[in-house]
Amino acid sequence: METSVRYLMATSLVILVMISFNSPSCRACIWPWCDPSPPCFQTSDILCNEVACKFVCEVKGVLTDHAYCKPPRRSGQNVYLCCCPPERVFD
């Protein structure tokens, strides 16, 4: 009984991995790299908000309906990034 449960769990994992790698839209993905991070661009000043980031995204040629500001990773740096996820398309 115990070995059959292990085989069933292993088979289920293999099937999930196969689905995730064959899914073109990664909707069935179980891995973090299937959801790629959006392009981010460094801003020229500390003023970083949604309106300014949307403008930065448009200047860089990325159409988005939800731009956001990413604060600096380290406290000593003043490098803010405007991230531009692609427009949401609802099926």
N, C-alpha and C positions, 0 to 999 in steps of 0.2 A: 504494500500500500504506500509506504513512504517513498519508494523509488518511483512509483508512477506519478506521485505529486511533484517530485523533482523534475521528471521528464516533461510534465505538463507546464510547469513554470518556465523551464528552459525553452520549450517550444513557443510559448506565448511571448517571451522576450525576443526570440529570433523573428517572429512574425511582426512584432512592433517595430523592430529595427528595419526590417525590410520595407514596411509601409512608410516609415519616416524617410528613408533614402529614395524611395520611388515617388514620393509625393511632390509634384512640381510646385505647389504653393506652400508646402510645408505645414499644412493645416493639421496633419496627423503626426507632426514631428514631436519627438520626446527629447531632443537634444537642444542645448542652448544656442548652437551656432546656426540653427535653421531660421532664427529670427535675427537677421543681420542688423547691426547698429546703424542708425541713420547717419548721413554725412554731417559732420560738424565743422564749423568755420570759426576761426579766431576773430573776435571783434576788435575794433580799433580803440575802443575806450572801455571804461568800467560800466558805462550805462548799458545794462543788459536786461532787457525785458522782452515780453512776447512780441510787442509791436516792432521794436528795433530788430529782433531776430527774424521776423517775417520779411522785413526789408532786406536784411543781409542775405537771406535765402533767395529772394527774387533777384538780387544783384548777381549772385553766384549761379543763377540759372536753374534753381531747384524750385519746382512748384509744390507748395505745401499749404495745408489748411491748419496745421498745428505746429508752429515753430516754438521752441522753448530754449531757455538759457541754462547752460550747465556751468556751475560754479567751479573755481579752480580746485584741483585735487589736493594741492598742498597749500597750507595757510600762508606761506611766504610768497607765493606767486599771485600775480593779479592777471591771470590769463583766463578770461571768460570765453566760453564757446557757445555759438548759436547752432543748435542742432535742428536739422530739417528732415523730419520723417516724411515719406511720400504721402500724397493725398490718400485718404481712406476711400476705398471703393467697396460699396456694399452690394453684395450679390442679390 
